[in-house]
């Protein structure tokens, strides 16, 4: 599968793909001999990676990085690039499963106990995908991590959907060669949405690109994320002036 065109935005190589194109790329590489890592990059990841060398290294391991968030689209425009649109983790996971259908074996990893199983049941009913396995996102230490990696590898899934919060990219990149999954994607709260444990924001917030504001405003547990968004805005503004400065005559 040919690598898609990319543009450099804030030091990250973003694929110039829309949602359908990204989903089809994922399905095309399911048959590849080497495991592939997909990152859905958002402003928070950009900010965190600047001060977290492990996360920075993990993001650099991605075979495909797509723009998850209107902030990345804005940053790209300021650097002279135009991306087709945002590709969120929840939308990409759903579209891949919709297109893959019964030919796709999926491992669901993340959430509280029972969430992965509920998400898998919804995916089977809605898209007819086959469940390779399920596991919650609560595991700690090298022994539990090794046992989980072995469990995933035993099922050899086509697709691993990992909703592990802030640790998901580092976990996937660090264990990519051992997990046995053809394609691994960090999908944040996608499993909670599928399972009905969390609701997507109203459609109008998605049309106006205000999902983040809705989530942060209604969930006090997310308030600590607001400073990261402000740091992202400052980073973008400092990176490139919106208009070239005209030289004095």
N, C-alpha and C positions, 0 to 999 in steps of 0.2 A: 504494500500500500504506500503510495507516494505521500511524503510529508506535506501538509498544507502550507500555504504561505503564512509567514508570521511577521509581526511588527514588534519592535522593542518599545515597551512602555514601562518607564520607571525601573528599567533594568530587567524586566521579565519579557520573555518571548510569548506573545499572545497569538493564537491561531486566528486567521481571518476566516472564520466559519460562522454560519448561523446555526440555530438549534438543529435543524434537520441534517445539515451537512456534518455537524459534530457527531450526531447519533449514528449516522451511516459510517463515518470513519471508525467509530468504536466497534461497530459490528464487523467491519471489514478486517480489523486487526484481531478479532477473536480467534481466527485461525492461524495467527502468527506463531512462530516457534518460541519466541521470547516473550516474557510477561511485559505488559504495558501499564504505565501509570498515567492516569488522567487527573489533572488538577483544575478545579473550578476556582479561579483566583478572585478574591474580593479585596476591597480596600484594607480590611483588618489584617489579612494575611500579609499584604505588602508592608504595612507598618510593623507588624510583629517580626517579620523576617529581617528587618534592618537591625534588630537587636538580639536576634536568636540565630546563631550560626547553624544549629541543627535543623531548624526550619528552613533557613536559606538553602542549605545543602539539599534538603528533601525536595524543595520546589525546583531546584536545578536538575533533579533526576527525572522530572516529568517528561513523558513522551508527547503529551499534548496538554497545553494550558489554554483554557478558555476564560473569557471575561464574565465573571459572575458579579454583576453589580453595575449600576449606572455610573458609579464613580470611575470605573476603569474606562468606560466609553468616553467620559468627559476628559480623563487624563490623556487618552489616545488622541482625541481631537486637538488638544492643546499641543501635542507633539507632532501634529501634521498628519495623523492617520485617521482613517474612518473604518470602524469595525461594523459588521452587518447587524449586530445586536447582542444583547446579553444572553449568556447561556448559563442558567442557574443549575445547581446540583439537582434540585428536585425535578426541574423540567427535563434535564438531560437523562436522568435515570428513568423517568417515565417514558420518554420518547424511545430510548434504547429498548426497553422492555416491550413497548407497543410494537415496534418494528421487528424485534427478534421473536416475539411470541413463543410458541411451544418449542422452538429450536434452541432456546436460551436457558441454560442452567445457571441459577443465581444463588449466591450465598449472601444472606442478610446479616450484617454485623453492626450492633450498636443499640443504644437506648436502654431503658430499664428492662429488667426481666419480663419477658412476655411481649415486648414491643416488636422485636424482630420477627417472632412467629406470627403476630397479627399482621404486620406489613407483608410478610410472605403470602399469607392467606388472601389478602386483598389483591396482590400482584397475580397470584394464580387465577383468581376469579376474573380479574379485569383483563389481563393480557395473556393468560394461559402459559406463563413461564413455568419452568420446572424449578422447584426449590432444591438446591444442592445442600443447604444447611442453614442453620440459624444460631446466633449466639448474642447474648446481651453485651453491653459495652463496659461492664464492670469487671476488669481484671487488672491485677497489679503485680509488679515484680517479674523477674526473669522466668520463674517456673510457670506461673500462670500464663504469661505471654507465650512461652514455648509450647505449652499444651494447646493453647488456642490456635497458634500457627499450624501445628500438626493436625488439628481437627479440620481446619480449612483445607490444608494440602491433601488430606485424605479424600475429600470430596471432589477435588480438581474442578472447581467451577469455571464456567466461561466468564462470569462477571461477579466481582466482589463489590458490594455496596457497603462502604464503611462509614457509619455515622458516629464518630468518636470525638466530636467536639474539636478542641484545639490540638489534640494529640494525633488526629487522623493522618495528616500528611507525613509526619515523622514516622509513625508506625508503619504506614504502607511502604514508604521508601526504604526503611530499614529492614523490612522483611519481604520485600518484593520477590526475591529469588526463591524464597522458601514457602511462600503461601500457596503456590500451585495454581493460582488464578490466572486466566489468560489476560484479563483486563481488570484493574482495580481503580475505583473512583471514590474519593472522599466526598460524601454527600451531606454532611452536616445533619440537620434535623429532618431529612427526607423520610426516614423510617417512622419517625413520630407522626409526620403528616399522613403517610400511607395508613398507619395503624389507627388513625383517628385520635391519637394522644395529643396532637397539636393541630391547629387549623391554619390553613394558608390565610394570608391577609386578604381583605376584600379585593375584588377584581380591579376596582378603580385605583387602588394604591399601586397595583402592578402596572396599569396603563400609564400612570403619572410617575412611575419609578420612585414611589415613596414607601415601599415595603419596609425598609430599614427604620424609617421614622415611626411607622405604625408599631412595629415590634418593640422598639426601644421605649416608646412612650407608654405602652401598656404593660410592660414587663419590667418591674423594678430590678430584677436580677440582671438585666441587660444594661443598666445605666452605666456600669463601669466601662462599657464599650464606646460611649460617646467621645471621650477624649481621643481615642484612636482615630475616630472619623475626622475630628478636627485636625489631628496631626497629618492625616492623609491629605486633607485639603491644603494645608500649609506646604506639604511636600510637593504637591502638584504645582502650586502657585510659585514656589521657589525654583522649580525645575525649568520653567520656561515662561517668559513674559507673554501675555496674550497677543500683543501686537509688537512688531519690531520697532525699536527706537529709531527715530529719524535723526540722521546726523545734521548738525548745525551747518548752515550754508557758510 
